[in-house]
Amino acid sequence: MADPIHQFQIVKVVDLPDVTLPLVGTVDLAITNSHIAMTLAFVLVVGFLTLVTSNAKVVPGRMQAAGEQLFGLVNGVTDSIIGHEGRKYFPFVFTLFMLILGMNLLGMFLTFTATSQLAVTGTFALLTILLVIGIGFAKHGLGFFALFWPTSAPFAIRPVVGLIEFLSFLLRPITLALRLFGNMLGGHIALKIFAGFVVSMGALAAAGGLGLLGLPVAALSLGMVIGLTALEFLVAFLQAFVFAVLASIYLNDVVNLGHGH
């Protein structure tokens, strides 16, 4: 049975000379399967949105309807969570959603899934939390730290609750990155394992004799592969949506600091 972890290994496709940068050191500029997967996802997302917007009609076709549904979905998330200022941050949240969705879905057809790499999901999470911190200080200055001083809690325990809130805030990018990374990694490993059982048990049955007992196992594994594939397509969408929702929630915390919307 093939190694289920092999599909996540980064492989150089085009080797390029290394570059030495000040304060950074040596940087490997080689084009890898990860670069190709991310670039292809970007091109497909941009191409899809270009087709949707350039051929817009009063009565939408299937592609335009799909694009409008995705647009409306994320717009509804930012409006309902952030409020009237949600439109300002819609482009960022929508970009996150579409890129993650594109990488997730593309990973179902390629042998490499970009979002199964912690460096990729960590970058999305870091961009999100840096934007949250930047908006917090830009809008409220030092008042941003009021986020960690829960006025609704009894005064005696506010320092303890505030410390917990601060630690929770620091963990946000980690949980954002790990949630997406773990779901994509685990799902593809499970698919690879059950697909390996189909091949190995099928080969055992082809040998004849007692090996025919492998047929029920191969059939069961094939059913699991079909079911997991359908589930992975659903997870690919849900994880992109969850990332967009959580990004909107974190933005709402600083946009409407101490207030609702």
N, C-alpha and C positions, 0 to 999 in steps of 0.2 A: 504493500500500500504506500502511495506517495506521501512524502512528508507534508503534513497540512500547514506547516509554518513556512515552507519554501515560497509560497505565493506572496509573502509579505517582504521578502528580501529585496533590497534596493540593488539594482544591477546597472552598471554603466552601459549605455547604448552607444554613445559617441564620446570618446575620450578626448579631452582638451587639455592644453597646458595649464598647470597650476599658476595662480597669481598670488603674490605676496602683498598684503595691504598693511599700512601702518596701524598699530594698535590691535590688529585683528590676527595677523599671521598669514599662514598659507591657506588659500581658498581653492578648493577643487571645483573647477568650472565644468566638469564633465556633465553631459546630458544623460540623465538616468531614466529608468522606467517611471519613476515618480514624477519627474519633470514632464514627461510626455503625457501621463495620465491627467495631471493638473492642467496643462496647456490645452489638451483636447477637450476637457470639461469646460474650460473657459470659452473656447471657440464655439462649442456646441450651444452653450447658454447664450452667448452674444448673438450667434446666428439665429437661434430660436426667437429671441426677443426682437431681433431686427425684422424677421419675417412677420411676426405678429403685429408690429407697429407700422411697418411700411405698407402692408396690404390691408389695413384696417377698413372694415365695411360696417354699414349700419346693421346689417344682418350678418353676424359673425359666422365664419366657417369653423371647422373643428379645431384647427390650430389656434385661431384667434380666440375662440371660446376657452380653450385650455389656458392660454396666456392670461386672459381676463380673470379667470377663476383663481389662478395663482396670485395675480396682482391684488384682487379683491380679498383673498384670504389673508395675506400679510398686511394689507392696509387695514383690514378689520382688527387684526391683532394689535397693531400700533395705536390705532384710534381708541380701542376699548381699554387698553392697558395704560397708555401714556396720556390719553386725552387729546385736547385740541392742539397741543404741541407735537402730537405724534407724527404729523406730516413732515416735520423737519427731520425726523430721524428715520422715516420710512425708507429712503434710498439705501441707507446703511444696512438696515435689517433685511430689506428685500435682497440686497446683494449677497449678504451672508446666506440667506435661505436658498437662493438660486444656485450659488456656487457649491454649497454643501450637498444640495439635492442632485446637482449635476454629477459631482464626484461619486456620490453614493450609487446612483443609478448606473453610471458608466462602469463602476466596479462589478456590476452584475454581468457585464458582457466581456470585460477584459480580464486578464489574469492578475491584474494589480489594482488594488483599491486605495486611492490616495488618502482617504479618511481613516484607513486602518493604521496610519502612521501617526504616532503621538506628536511628532514635530509639526504636522499639518494641523491637527485639531488644536494643539497648543497655540499655534500662531493665530488661529481664529479667536480663541479664547482670550489671548493676550491683547489683540486689537480691540476686542469688546471691552475689556476691563480698563484699558488705557483711555478709551473714549469716555467711559463712565466717569473715571477720575477727572479727566480734563473738563468735561461738562460740569461736574460737581464744583470744582474750584472756579471755573469761569463764571458760573451763575451765582454762586454763594460765597466765594472766597473761603475764609476759614470757617464760615458757617457750615461748610461741607461736613465737618466733624460732628455736627448735630445728628447726623445719621446714626452715630454710635452712642447717642445719649437718649435713651428711651424715656421720654417724659411721662408716659402712661404707667411706668413701673414705679413702685414705692421708692422714695428717695434713698432709703438705706441700702437697697440692692441694685440701684442704678449702675454703680461702677462695675459690679460683677456682670450684669446683663449687657452693659456697654462693651466690656471686654469680649464677651461671647459674640456679640454682634460684629465687633472688629475682626475677630478671628474668622468668623463666618464669611465676612467680606473678602478676606485674604484667600479663602478657600474657593471662592467662586470661580476663578479661572481654571483652577485644578479640576473641580467637579465638571465644569463645562467641557474641558478637553477630554477627561477620562470617560465621561458618559458616551460621547460620540465615538471615541476610539474603541472603547470596550464593546459596544454593541456591534460595530462593523467588524471588528476582529473576531469576536466570538461567533457571530453568524456565519462568516466565511469559513472558519475552522470547522464548524459543525457540518456545513455543506460538503467540504472536502473529505471529511472522515466518512460520511455516509456514502458519498460517491465512490470512495475507495473500497468500501465494503461491496458495493454493487459489482465492481470490476473483479475484485479478488474472489468473491463467492461465485460469480459467474464463471470465472476461469476454472475454479475448483469443480464446479458442476460439469463443465465441458470435458473434464478429464474422465468422467464416468465413475462407476462403482459407488462407493460410499460418498463420493464427492457430490452426488446428486442431492444430498441433504443440504447443500449450500444454496439450492434454488429458492426455498422459502425465505432464507435470510437475505438473498439478493433482491427478491421481490419486495420484502418489507423495507429494505434499505432504499430501493428505488422510490417507493411510496413516500418515505421520509424526505428524500431529496426533492421530490415534487412539492411536498407540503412546505418544506423549509425555504424553497425558492420563492414560493408565493409569499411566505412570511417575510422574507428578506426584502422583497420589493416594498412591502408595507412598512417595514422598519426603516428602509432607506428614506421614505417620505416622512415618517413620523419623527425621525431623529433630526432632520432638517427643520421641521416645524417646531419641535421642542426647543432647539437651539434659538430659533427666532423668537419664541415666546419668552424664554429666559433672558435673552438679550434685551427685550422690551421691558421686562420686569426690572432688570437692573438699571436701565435707563430711567424708568419711571421713578425709582428711588431717589435719584439726584435731580431730575427735572422738577418733580413735585415734592421736594424735600419737606417732610413733616406735614404735607397737605394731601389731599386727594386730587382728583381732577374733576 
